[in-house]
Amino acid sequence: MTPEPERQRHEFLLDQALPERAALIDLDAIASNVKRVKELIGDTLLIAVVKADAYGHGAEPVARTVMDAGADALGLAHVREALELRAAGVEGRMVAWLHTRATDFDAALEADIEIGVSGWDMEATAEASARTGIPAKVHLKIDTGLGRNGCTIADWPDMVERAVALEKQGLLRVVGIFSHLAVADEPERPETQVQLDRLEEAEAIAHEAGLRPELVHIANTPGTLTSVRYADRGQGNRITRDAVRVGLALYGLSPLERVPPEEWGLRPAMTVQSFISSVKEVPAGQGVSYGLRYHTERPTTLALVPVGYADGIPRVATGGPVRIYPTGDATANYAEVGRVAMDQMVVDLGRPGLTDPSLGYLHAPVVIFGSGENPSVNEWAEAAGTINYEIVTRMSPRLDRVYLKESDS
């Protein structure tokens, strides 16, 4: 970038030539976040989680960005997601861990995708190995307390025994043991210590049986970040182990409600924006949107934003903030009013007289969430009664993805 990069990037976000509804993805921010996480975890490997279309940011461009920035592997929920990346030419280590009977294990092995297994899927993977002649690389999953997929502690010795037998047959190699934390975003809770104890117990059983996995991993984003923040409590290495699976932090978001991403040294990567499509003056008492749950308190100007729940904005997120950038008046944040509709939402600008074209409200850029002075993802999550993970991942394909990187400026 040339001088004043942040200012120039900001001005690009407000370019009238952008699509009428867009999710702008700052790949430089994602690369910076990868490097920051790598700084925090030291020699521990980083499995960059790009499942769910990279949390709505776009799996292929994000996967390339994170690997170029120093991630050691890519984490996917489904084999299909990993195969799509391979088909796009994305190289590097990949692991996928959530399967059904329709999962194409043969294709996974042929594409050098490592498989997380919890039970029946270990045999399914071994059968794929026998058909393809390719020994599978598997990560055995132990349920240490989250209660989702993963082998129970009671069944773990049997699963390990089966894995040892399949290794001896040359059908698979156990390269990892892993689990998933349940309450890592609440570092005061004791359940995390219980989970770590169970993981170590499972690891000992596997070692006693003769398995020698190269990676033991349990940390998600909150586990990774809080283990660094609370390292003086002795949790650090027990949580981060050989590798961490980090998703949310790569996209510049914090897993803790009261800790902004900047405190971790992270930069939000997604900006959702559109342009005001209509402004009109209305009297006091004007009802707004379905159900007429909102009425104007005084004569005012209403602005229409052509983005709604079909674009991913939660219908229940009444009061969510937007920032409007008129050409001839002061930039400011405003609250969405009334129910969010399928294709649009309404903003009360607070005073009449703003339909004058010289003030520049009609067609003005409007940022729904982003970074810096713009509303944050967390504010929309709060308005919707949910978490920031859900807000970014639910952004619809109807929002054009526009990828920003240094060479664009």
Buried (B, 14 or more C-beta within 10 A) or exposed (E): BEEEEEEEBBEBBBEEEBBEBBBBBBBBBBBBBBBBBBEBBEEBBBBBBBBBBBBBBBBBBBBBBBBEBEBBBBBBBBBBBBBBBBEEEBEBBBBBBBBEEEBBBBBBBBBBBBBBBBBEBBBBBBBBBEEBEBBBBBBBBBBBBBEEBBBEBEBBBEBBEBBBEBBEEEBBBBBBBBBBBBBBBEBEEEBBBEBBEBBBBBBEBBEEBEBEBEBBBBBBBBBBBBBBBBBEEEBBEBBBBBBBBBBBBBBBBBBBEEBBBEEBBBBBBBBBBBBBBBBEBBEEEBEBBEEEEBEBEEBBBBBBBBBBBBBBBBBEBBBBBBBBBBBEBEBEBBBBBBBBBEBBBBBBBBEEEBBEEEBBBBBBBBBBBBBBEBBBBBBBBBBBEBBBBBBBBBBBEEBEBBBBBEEBB
